[in-house]
Amino acid sequence: MVKEDIGTEKLILEAAKRVFHERGLAGARMQQIADEAGINKALLHYYFRNKEQLFKAVFAEAFARLIPQINEIFDADEPLFDKIRSFADRYTTLLMENHYLPGFIIQELNSNPNFAAEYLTPERRPNPQKLLSQIQQEVEAGRIRPIQPHQLVISLLGLCLFPFIAAEMIRHVTGMSKEQYMLFLEERKKHIPEFVINAIKP
């Protein structure tokens, strides 16, 4: 692929990201993405045959940015509570920038049994081993309550993910506007880690 092709493809992916962020996968249209990118629809189809293929490319790009950040936190030489705070902040920030991703992952998991194997290859998946060992050491030292390390990590992940998976339901029940919900998500960056930390303190 020549340099110009790479530039055009990046332009398309950035435009698609903005349209998907605003309208989600179901509401986005290829013509809207072409207009956002400032190109004609024929050129868009030259790079990406359909909306689903384009969405997968946007997902792969976001996923590729997420994993190094997560592994950086997992591997850091810092106290466990600081890691919990860093994870909640960075992961929530990324989901706020790409809030369509959780719904897409669930959709793919339901329709494609090989989705996890396709995307979570050894070089692309998170590696929590250092964090899991650190949690176990904290338990054995009596610095946190007895808890199975995998349970703690999955609980933290679930607390971060749920407000994005169930965003429309939560907004409907609470009556929050979109702006209020974004503020609510910002607050969760601090609420989630403190909730978890207080739950595991001895």
PALOVEX-199416 format. One line per 5 residues: number of its first residue (from 1); their letters; for each residue x, z, y of C-alpha. Coordinates in steps of 0.2 Angstrom, whole numbers. Example, Ala and Ser with C-alpha at 12.3 -4.5 7.8 and 13.67 -1.06 7.14 Angstrom:
PALOVEX-199416
1> as> 62:39:-22; 68:36:-5;
//
This chain:
PALOVEX-199416
1> mvked> 0:0:0; 7:-5:17; 9:7:31; -6:-1:40; -17:2:25;
6> igtek> -12:20:24; -16:22:43; -33:14:40; -37:24:25; -33:40:34;
11> lilea> -44:35:48; -58:32:36; -55:49:27; -55:59:44; -71:50:49;
16> akrvf> -79:53:32; -75:71:33; -83:73:50; -99:64:44; -100:74:28;
21> hergl> -97:90:37; -112:86:49; -124:78:36; -117:83:19; -116:71:4;
26> agarm> -135:67:3; -137:64:21; -122:54:25; -122:35:25; -108:22:23;
31> qqiad> -113:14:40; -112:30:49; -94:33:42; -89:15:47; -96:18:64;
36> eagin> -87:35:66; -71:26:60; -73:12:72; -72:-1:58; -85:-13:50;
41> kallh> -94:-8:34; -86:-22:24; -69:-15:28; -75:2:23; -81:-5:6;
46> yyfrn> -64:-13:4; -56:4:3; -70:14:-5; -83:5:-16; -97:18:-12;
51> keqlf> -101:35:-4; -97:45:-20; -80:38:-22; -76:41:-4; -83:59:-5;
56> kavfa> -71:62:-20; -56:56:-10; -61:68:4; -63:82:-8; -46:79:-16;
61> eafar> -38:79:1; -46:96:5; -42:103:-12; -24:97:-11; -22:107:6;
66> lipqi> -31:123:-1; -21:126:-17; -4:128:-9; -11:140:4; -19:150:-10;
71> neifd> -3:150:-21; 7:155:-5; -4:171:-4; -4:174:-22; 16:173:-23;
76> adepl> 19:182:-7; 29:198:-7; 17:209:2; 5:224:-2; -10:220:-12;
81> fdkir> -22:225:2; -14:213:14; -15:199:1; -34:202:0; -36:201:18;
86> sfadr> -26:185:19; -36:177:5; -53:181:13; -47:174:30; -39:158:24;
91> yttll> -52:154:11; -67:157:22; -58:147:36; -56:132:25; -74:132:18;
96> menhy> -80:133:36; -70:118:40; -77:109:24; -93:118:20; -99:104:9;
101> lpgfi> -86:107:-4; -94:121:-14; -110:111:-16; -100:96:-22; -90:106:-34;
106> iqeln> -106:113:-42; -114:96:-43; -99:89:-51; -98:103:-64; -116:100:-69;
111> snpnf> -114:81:-70; -96:80:-76; -90:92:-90; -72:86:-87; -72:89:-69;
116> aaeyl> -62:105:-70; -49:97:-82; -48:82:-70; -45:91:-54; -37:107:-60;
121> tperr> -21:100:-68; -6:111:-70; 2:105:-54; -14:107:-44; -23:123:-50;
126> pnpqk> -20:140:-42; -8:151:-51; -14:169:-49; -2:177:-62; 9:186:-49;
131> llsqi> -7:193:-41; -14:198:-57; 2:207:-62; 2:216:-45; -16:222:-47;
136> qqeve> -11:229:-64; 4:238:-57; -7:246:-43; -19:252:-56; -6:259:-67;
141> agrir> 2:268:-52; -15:276:-47; -15:267:-30; -31:258:-34; -46:262:-46;
146> piqph> -45:256:-64; -51:238:-63; -48:223:-74; -37:211:-63; -47:195:-67;
151> qlvis> -63:204:-62; -56:209:-45; -50:191:-41; -66:183:-47; -76:196:-37;
156> llglc> -66:192:-21; -68:173:-24; -87:175:-27; -90:185:-11; -81:171:-1;
161> lfpfi> -90:157:-10; -108:163:-10; -113:162:8; -108:143:7; -117:139:-9;
166> aaemi> -133:148:-3; -131:144:16; -148:136:18; -157:150:8; -148:164:18;
171> rhvtg> -152:156:34; -170:154:29; -172:172:24; -163:179:39; -169:167:52;
176> mskeq> -152:164:58; -148:148:68; -133:137:63; -123:145:78; -128:163:72;
181> ymlfl> -123:158:54; -106:152:60; -103:169:68; -109:178:53; -96:169:43;
186> eerkk> -83:173:55; -87:191:53; -86:190:34; -68:186:36; -65:204:40;
191> hipef> -80:212:31; -76:205:14; -58:212:12; -63:229:19; -78:230:7;
196> vinai> -67:225:-8; -53:237:-3; -64:252:0; -72:248:-17; -55:249:-26;
201> kp> -47:264:-16; -45:279:-28;
//
